[in-house]
Amino acid sequence: MFFNILTTFTEFEGDLLPMRTRKGMSIAKAKGRLRGRAPKLSSPRQAHLLKLHAIGEHTVAELAELAEVSHPTVYRVLKRAQSESSAA
């Protein structure tokens, strides 16, 4: 019976943990302290990458090598720019 009570309290505490995490994150966000992960490329470097891609002389692999990032990072920058231009 004692172990059943301990199990009940443990499950209850486990249910409270995500709720406390969300509350803490919302407080940090309201204070401006929740920023997330820093981008691999700064805005000027992204603009330069987009300019080089628009010229059409470089492949994605070459752009990734020039920017010293992975291929998926280059694709994300291109996709983000395309979605921003189509939304405008």
Backbone as a printed PyTorch tensor [residue, N CA C, xyz], in Angstrom:
tensor([[[  0.8240,  -1.1880,   0.0000],
         [  0.0000,   0.0000,   0.0000],
         [  0.8810,   1.2690,   0.0000]],

        [[  1.9760,   1.2300,   0.7680],
         [  2.8860,   2.3680,   0.8210],
         [  3.4870,   2.6610,  -0.5530]],

        [[  3.8700,   1.6080,  -1.2770],
         [  4.4620,   1.7960,  -2.6070],
         [  3.4340,   2.3390,  -3.5950]],

        [[  2.1790,   1.9680,  -3.4510],
         [  1.1290,   2.5140,  -4.3100],
         [  0.9810,   4.0140,  -4.0970]],

        [[  1.0740,   4.4400,  -2.8500],
         [  0.9740,   5.8710,  -2.5510],
         [  2.1780,   6.6040,  -3.1280]],

        [[  3.3800,   6.0420,  -2.9800],
         [  4.5780,   6.6650,  -3.5640],
         [  4.4740,   6.7640,  -5.0840]],

        [[  3.9590,   5.7260,  -5.6980],
         [  3.7870,   5.7300,  -7.1520],
         [  2.8150,   6.8220,  -7.5770]],

        [[  1.7520,   6.9960,  -6.8260],
         [  0.7580,   8.0280,  -7.1400],
         [  1.3940,   9.4140,  -7.0680]],

        [[  2.1720,   9.6720,  -6.0020],
         [  2.8380,  10.9710,  -5.8800],
         [  3.8630,  11.1850,  -6.9880]],

        [[  4.5700,  10.1520,  -7.3550],
         [  5.5570,  10.2480,  -8.4310],
         [  4.8990,  10.5750,  -9.7590]],

        [[  3.7870,   9.9250, -10.0580],
         [  3.0560,  10.2180, -11.2920],
         [  2.5220,  11.6430, -11.2910]],

        [[  2.0170,  12.0810, -10.1360],
         [  1.5020,  13.4450, -10.0220],
         [  2.6190,  14.4570, -10.2690]],

        [[  3.7750,  14.2260,  -9.6680],
         [  4.9220,  15.1210,  -9.8620],
         [  5.3740,  15.1100, -11.3270]],

        [[  5.3390,  13.9460, -11.9490],
         [  5.6980,  13.8470, -13.3680],
         [  4.7580,  14.6280, -14.2680]],

        [[  3.4870,  14.6880, -13.8800],
         [  2.5140,  15.4700, -14.6530],
         [  2.7140,  16.9710, -14.4570]],

        [[  3.2000,  17.3820, -13.3000],
         [  3.4070,  18.8010, -13.0170],
         [  4.6520,  19.3680, -13.7040]],

        [[  5.6320,  18.5390, -13.9680],
         [  6.9020,  19.0070, -14.5210],
         [  6.7480,  19.7400, -15.8640]],

        [[  6.0550,  19.1830, -16.8640],
         [  5.9050,  19.9360, -18.1170],
         [  5.1510,  21.2540, -17.9370]],

        [[  4.1850,  21.2560, -17.0310],
         [  3.4290,  22.4800, -16.7890],
         [  4.3430,  23.5610, -16.1970]],

        [[  5.1970,  23.1860, -15.2710],
         [  6.1400,  24.1380, -14.6740],
         [  7.1500,  24.6340, -15.7070]],

        [[  7.5770,  23.7390, -16.5840],
         [  8.5360,  24.1230, -17.6280],
         [  7.9190,  25.1560, -18.5610]],

        [[  6.6860,  24.9110, -19.0080],
         [  6.0000,  25.8700, -19.8970],
         [  5.8130,  27.2190, -19.2140]],

        [[  5.4590,  27.1970, -17.9220],
         [  5.2540,  28.4400, -17.1860],
         [  6.5680,  29.2200, -17.0860]],

        [[  7.6600,  28.5210, -16.7700],
         [  8.9600,  29.1840, -16.6870],
         [  9.4070,  29.7550, -18.0200]],

        [[  9.1490,  29.0280, -19.1010],
         [  9.5310,  29.5170, -20.4310],
         [  8.7140,  30.7440, -20.8080]],

        [[  7.4330,  30.7650, -20.4640],
         [  6.6050,  31.9320, -20.7900],
         [  7.0550,  33.1540, -19.9930]],

        [[  7.4640,  32.9570, -18.7440],
         [  7.9690,  34.0710, -17.9370],
         [  9.2780,  34.5960, -18.5300]],

        [[ 10.1750,  33.6870, -18.9090],
         [ 11.4500,  34.1000, -19.5090],
         [ 11.2220,  34.8240, -20.8310]],

        [[ 10.2560,  34.3530, -21.6000],
         [  9.9590,  34.9970, -22.8850],
         [  9.4060,  36.3990, -22.6610]],

        [[  8.5540,  36.5550, -21.6500],
         [  7.9920,  37.8710, -21.3410],
         [  9.0720,  38.8520, -20.9060]],

        [[ 10.0990,  38.3420, -20.2330],
         [ 11.2080,  39.1960, -19.7950],
         [ 12.2450,  39.4100, -20.8920]],

        [[ 12.0820,  38.7180, -22.0240],
         [ 13.0170,  38.8690, -23.1330],
         [ 14.2880,  38.0690, -22.9720]],

        [[ 14.2570,  37.0410, -22.1560],
         [ 15.4590,  36.2450, -21.9150],
         [ 15.4710,  34.9290, -22.6690]],

        [[ 14.3810,  34.5970, -23.3220],
         [ 14.3020,  33.3440, -24.0580],
         [ 14.5430,  33.6460, -25.5260]],

        [[ 15.7120,  33.3170, -26.0040],
         [ 16.0880,  33.6760, -27.3600],
         [ 16.1640,  32.4870, -28.2980]],

        [[ 16.4150,  31.3340, -27.8020],
         [ 16.5900,  30.1790, -28.6700],
         [ 18.0260,  30.0830, -29.1490]],

        [[ 18.2140,  29.2200, -30.1040],
         [ 19.5610,  28.9830, -30.6140],
         [ 19.9830,  30.1040, -31.5670]],

        [[ 21.2380,  30.4940, -31.4840],
         [ 21.7580,  31.5490, -32.3520],
         [ 21.8850,  31.0220, -33.7730]],

        [[ 21.5700,  31.8520, -34.7820],
         [ 21.6830,  31.4050, -36.1720],
         [ 23.1340,  31.1710, -36.5720]],

        [[ 23.3350,  30.2180, -37.4740],
         [ 24.6960,  29.9120, -37.9490],
         [ 25.2620,  31.0560, -38.7760]],

        [[ 24.3990,  31.7020, -39.5420],
         [ 24.8370,  32.7840, -40.4230],
         [ 24.1940,  34.1000, -39.9920]],

        [[ 24.9820,  35.1510, -39.9410],
         [ 24.4420,  36.4660, -39.6270],
         [ 23.6260,  36.9670, -40.8200]],

        [[ 22.8650,  38.0130, -40.6100],
         [ 22.0340,  38.5610, -41.6880],
         [ 22.8520,  39.0030, -42.9060]],

        [[ 23.9870,  39.6920, -42.7200],
         [ 24.7860,  40.0610, -43.8990],
         [ 25.3270,  38.8410, -44.6600]],

        [[ 25.7280,  37.8080, -43.9150],
         [ 26.2420,  36.6010, -44.5830],
         [ 25.1130,  35.8800, -45.3170]],

        [[ 23.9100,  35.8930, -44.7570],
         [ 22.7730,  35.2850, -45.4440],
         [ 22.4630,  36.0500, -46.7290]],

        [[ 22.5040,  37.3800, -46.6470],
         [ 22.2400,  38.2030, -47.8280],
         [ 23.2860,  37.9330, -48.9130]],

        [[ 24.5370,  37.7950, -48.5010],
         [ 25.6100,  37.4980, -49.4670],
         [ 25.3870,  36.1260, -50.1050]],

        [[ 24.9880,  35.1610, -49.2910],
         [ 24.7170,  33.8150, -49.7930],
         [ 23.5700,  33.8430, -50.8020]],

        [[ 22.5230,  34.5950, -50.5050],
         [ 21.3870,  34.7010, -51.4160],
         [ 21.7860,  35.3870, -52.7210]],

        [[ 22.6520,  36.3970, -52.6100],
         [ 23.1210,  37.1050, -53.8000],
         [ 23.9210,  36.1700, -54.7030]],

        [[ 24.7970,  35.3750, -54.0940],
         [ 25.5920,  34.4280, -54.8760],
         [ 24.6970,  33.3620, -55.5220]],

        [[ 23.6760,  32.9390, -54.8120],
         [ 22.7590,  31.9340, -55.3690],
         [ 21.9500,  32.5290, -56.5170]],

        [[ 21.5380,  33.7870, -56.3780],
         [ 20.7460,  34.4350, -57.4210],
         [ 21.5410,  34.5870, -58.7170]],

        [[ 22.8420,  34.7880, -58.5960],
         [ 23.6820,  34.9000, -59.7920],
         [ 23.6710,  33.5910, -60.5560]],

        [[ 23.6380,  32.4840, -59.8340],
         [ 23.5300,  31.1750, -60.4590],
         [ 24.8430,  30.5270, -60.8590]],

        [[ 25.9510,  31.0620, -60.4030],
         [ 27.2520,  30.5030, -60.7680],
         [ 27.7520,  29.4490, -59.7920]],

        [[ 27.0800,  29.3030, -58.6350],
         [ 27.5440,  28.3870, -57.5970],
         [ 26.4780,  27.3440, -57.2730]],

        [[ 26.9500,  26.1470, -56.9960],
         [ 26.0430,  25.0980, -56.5370],
         [ 25.8360,  25.2560, -55.0350]],

        [[ 24.8650,  24.5140, -54.5080],
         [ 24.6100,  24.5620, -53.0690],
         [ 25.8300,  24.0640, -52.2970]],

        [[ 26.4960,  23.0500, -52.8340],
         [ 27.6930,  22.5280, -52.1740],
         [ 28.7820,  23.6010, -52.1030]],

        [[ 28.9530,  24.3390, -53.1790],
         [ 29.9550,  25.4040, -53.1820],
         [ 29.5780,  26.5280, -52.2180]],

        [[ 28.2950,  26.8580, -52.1940],
         [ 27.8400,  27.8950, -51.2670],
         [ 28.0520,  27.4640, -49.8200]],

        [[ 27.7820,  26.2110, -49.5300],
         [ 27.9850,  25.6920, -48.1760],
         [ 29.4640,  25.7570, -47.7950]],

        [[ 30.3200,  25.4180, -48.7450],
         [ 31.7530,  25.4580, -48.4760],
         [ 32.2340,  26.8890, -48.2800]],

        [[ 31.7340,  27.8090, -49.0990],
         [ 32.1260,  29.2120, -48.9660],
         [ 31.6820,  29.7980, -47.6280]],

        [[ 30.4750,  29.4410, -47.2050],
         [ 29.9280,  29.9810, -45.9580],
         [ 30.3500,  29.1780, -44.7340]],

        [[ 31.0260,  28.0550, -44.9690],
         [ 31.4770,  27.1640, -43.8950],
         [ 30.3100,  26.6680, -43.0400]],

        [[ 29.2490,  26.2500, -43.7300],
         [ 28.0810,  25.6600, -43.0790],
         [ 27.7000,  24.3950, -43.8260]],

        [[ 26.7140,  23.6770, -43.3130],
         [ 26.2780,  22.4450, -43.9620],
         [ 25.2930,  22.7510, -45.0890]],

        [[ 25.0590,  21.7430, -45.9260],
         [ 24.0950,  21.8990, -47.0260],
         [ 22.6950,  22.2240, -46.5190]],

        [[ 22.2100,  21.5260, -45.4760],
         [ 20.8700,  21.8490, -44.9760],
         [ 20.7260,  23.2960, -44.5140]],

        [[ 21.8050,  23.8820, -43.9790],
         [ 21.7480,  25.2770, -43.5580],
         [ 21.5430,  26.1840, -44.7560]],

        [[ 22.2220,  25.8920, -45.8460],
         [ 22.0620,  26.6860, -47.0690],
         [ 20.6290,  26.5370, -47.5810]],

        [[ 20.1200,  25.3060, -47.6090],
         [ 18.7510,  25.0910, -48.0720],
         [ 17.7420,  25.8230, -47.1910]],

        [[ 17.9730,  25.8560, -45.8650],
         [ 17.0640,  26.5720, -44.9640],
         [ 17.0650,  28.0680, -45.2550]],

        [[ 18.2500,  28.6300, -45.4930],
         [ 18.3460,  30.0630, -45.8060],
         [ 17.5990,  30.3610, -47.1060]],

        [[ 17.8010,  29.5100, -48.1090],
         [ 17.1270,  29.7170, -49.3940],
         [ 15.6170,  29.5730, -49.2550]],

        [[ 15.1840,  28.5670, -48.5060],
         [ 13.7400,  28.3430, -48.3220],
         [ 13.1030,  29.5010, -47.5610]],

        [[ 13.7920,  29.9780, -46.5160],
         [ 13.2710,  31.1010, -45.7210],
         [ 13.1510,  32.3480, -46.5860]],

        [[ 14.1330,  32.6040, -47.4290],
         [ 14.0980,  33.7750, -48.3080],
         [ 12.9840,  33.6410, -49.3340]],

        [[ 12.7860,  32.4210, -49.8460],
         [ 11.7290,  32.2060, -50.8190],
         [ 10.3530,  32.3990, -50.1870]],

        [[ 10.1630,  31.9110, -48.9640],
         [  8.8640,  32.0600, -48.3080],
         [  8.6050,  33.5160, -47.9400]],

        [[  9.6450,  34.2540, -47.5780],
         [  9.4840,  35.6740, -47.2630],
         [  9.1500,  36.4800, -48.5110]],

        [[  9.7560,  36.1200, -49.6410],
         [  9.4860,  36.8550, -50.8710],
         [  8.1060,  36.5360, -51.4220]],

        [[  7.6330,  35.3180, -51.2300],
         [  6.2990,  34.9620, -51.7180],
         [  5.2140,  35.5170, -50.7980]],

        [[  5.5380,  35.7380, -49.5150],
         [  4.5640,  36.2890, -48.5810],
         [  4.4240,  37.7940, -48.7690]],

        [[  5.4410,  38.4360, -49.3010],
         [  5.4070,  39.8930, -49.4580],
         [  4.6490,  40.3250, -50.6570]]])
